[in-house]
Amino acid sequence: MTVFARNCRVITNCTNRKSAGGQLLSLTPRDLKKHPIGIAEAWAAKVRDANKPIQVADLYKGRSFSDARTVASSLKGELWVVSAGLGLVKADEAVPHYDLTISTGKGSVQNALQAAQATPSDWWMALTNALGTKEPISTALAKQKGGLTLLAMPSTYLQMVATDLERLSDATLKSVRIFTSEAGASSLPMRLQSVCMPYDERLEGHDSYAGTRTDFPQRALRHFVEVVEGQNMDLDASKAAVAKSLKRLKKPTLPTRTRRTDEEILQLIASQWDRFNGHSGPLLRYLRDEAFVSCEQSRFASLWRQVKCLTGDA
């Protein structure tokens, strides 16, 4: 058996949930009117000149990042983060508070990419070139001596860095394990699919590893290390061990959830606030599992903050 656990690194994606800070680095409307290459160059200049008051490990919040950090710590390995605004950064790097994403919402470059008929992969290339770190993942991994790379991220981020990952040599790729959804795996080139671990929705049948779609890759990563102990196996053995473990689990039957207005959901959250001491996780589970309300996580977070302000807990 090949043992990698003494020299592992975890790569995860950044999150929209971040620590509050001072000055927020963001794009201006004028910046967003440029071609993506121009946006990336303007953004890189802002990053270089910005104050960097916080470490990566303290910037990102949420279960997906927490699970990835837990795994890296348990393996005594490094934690790296793929960021649409910062490129590839390590957990101990000092960075600015910033607001940029390839997803929809505030700080998004999505409209600019669509207008230029560019892809998230094009953005990654433009960003990392502007930052002076071209193809940072494949370049960094080529310098590693042995060990295992555990890469957990959703399809949006995998598509952004897929071209970078394609630059990996065959020998280096064999030491990579990718954790993502079935849809995320199927979106990758066949060469990268070969190192995807075969996780699917049966993972939701394990109480300790159930969760939301957004944190599925990191939950699968944690299951791989804590239950399967796949970090101590070669590629084929680890795939087989994952398949064997999932065979014992059953995909849960999802309840039918109804749509509610913001006002109705605000009332539901407020009615259960004291019961759950205002904790967002249990309140979201209440909405979905007891009230059978359909509420996307980012929408819930916004409504939860409104109730928090009204209760005086802010």
Secondary structure as GFF3:
##gff-version 3
##sequence-region A 1 314
A	DSSP	three_ten_helix	5	7	.	.	.	ID=ss1
A	DSSP	beta_strand	8	13	.	.	.	ID=ss2
A	DSSP	beta_strand	25	26	.	.	.	ID=ss3
A	DSSP	alpha_helix	29	32	.	.	.	ID=ss4
A	DSSP	alpha_helix	36	49	.	.	.	ID=ss5
A	DSSP	beta_strand	54	55	.	.	.	ID=ss6
A	DSSP	alpha_helix	56	59	.	.	.	ID=ss7
A	DSSP	alpha_helix	63	74	.	.	.	ID=ss8
A	DSSP	beta_strand	78	83	.	.	.	ID=ss9
A	DSSP	beta_strand	87	90	.	.	.	ID=ss10
A	DSSP	beta_strand	94	95	.	.	.	ID=ss11
A	DSSP	beta_strand	98	99	.	.	.	ID=ss12
A	DSSP	alpha_helix	110	115	.	.	.	ID=ss13
A	DSSP	alpha_helix	120	131	.	.	.	ID=ss14
A	DSSP	alpha_helix	136	142	.	.	.	ID=ss15
A	DSSP	beta_strand	148	152	.	.	.	ID=ss16
A	DSSP	alpha_helix	155	166	.	.	.	ID=ss17
A	DSSP	alpha_helix	170	173	.	.	.	ID=ss18
A	DSSP	beta_strand	176	179	.	.	.	ID=ss19
A	DSSP	alpha_helix	182	186	.	.	.	ID=ss20
A	DSSP	alpha_helix	190	193	.	.	.	ID=ss21
A	DSSP	three_ten_helix	201	205	.	.	.	ID=ss22
A	DSSP	three_ten_helix	207	209	.	.	.	ID=ss23
A	DSSP	three_ten_helix	213	215	.	.	.	ID=ss24
A	DSSP	alpha_helix	216	223	.	.	.	ID=ss25
A	DSSP	pi_helix	224	228	.	.	.	ID=ss26
A	DSSP	three_ten_helix	230	232	.	.	.	ID=ss27
A	DSSP	alpha_helix	235	247	.	.	.	ID=ss28
A	DSSP	beta_strand	258	259	.	.	.	ID=ss29
A	DSSP	alpha_helix	262	271	.	.	.	ID=ss30
A	DSSP	alpha_helix	280	285	.	.	.	ID=ss31
A	DSSP	pi_helix	286	290	.	.	.	ID=ss32
A	DSSP	beta_strand	293	294	.	.	.	ID=ss33
A	DSSP	alpha_helix	297	311	.	.	.	ID=ss34
###
